[in-house]
Amino acid sequence: MAQAAKDLDVHENVLRKWVREPRDEPQEAFPGNGKQRTQDAEIARLRKEVAKLKMERDILKKAAAYFAKESM
């Protein structure tokens, strides 16, 4: 393992991770053809949700500022 990592110019722990991942989760090891791993899909979904929530927050801030001006 050490020699292979040295030949590939990567850290030995990285090579061990590359070997371990397909063994531990074979169905998600090499998704290919436009398929995402479950974790990657979840991260993408959460990023979209965060963006939507930020937009909603900004709209509410602007509305609150607008109505605060009106009440003065």
SULZI-V809497 format. One record per backbone hydrogen bond with DSSP energy under -0.5 kcal/mol. CO is the residue of the C=O (numbers start at 1). NH is the residue of the N-H. If there is no record, write none. Layout:
co=CO nh=NH
co=CO nh=NH
This chain:
co=1 nh=5
co=2 nh=6
co=3 nh=7
co=4 nh=8
co=5 nh=9
co=5 nh=10
co=6 nh=9
co=11 nh=14
co=11 nh=15
co=12 nh=16
co=13 nh=17
co=14 nh=18
co=15 nh=19
co=16 nh=20
co=17 nh=21
co=18 nh=22
co=19 nh=23
co=20 nh=24
co=21 nh=25
co=25 nh=28
co=26 nh=29
co=28 nh=31
co=32 nh=35
co=37 nh=41
co=38 nh=42
co=39 nh=43
co=40 nh=44
co=41 nh=45
co=42 nh=46
co=43 nh=47
co=44 nh=48
co=45 nh=49
co=46 nh=50
co=47 nh=51
co=48 nh=52
co=49 nh=53
co=50 nh=54
co=51 nh=55
co=52 nh=56
co=53 nh=57
co=54 nh=58
co=55 nh=59
co=56 nh=60
co=57 nh=61
co=58 nh=62
co=59 nh=63
co=60 nh=64
co=61 nh=65
co=62 nh=66
co=63 nh=67
co=64 nh=68
co=65 nh=69
co=66 nh=70
co=67 nh=71
co=69 nh=72
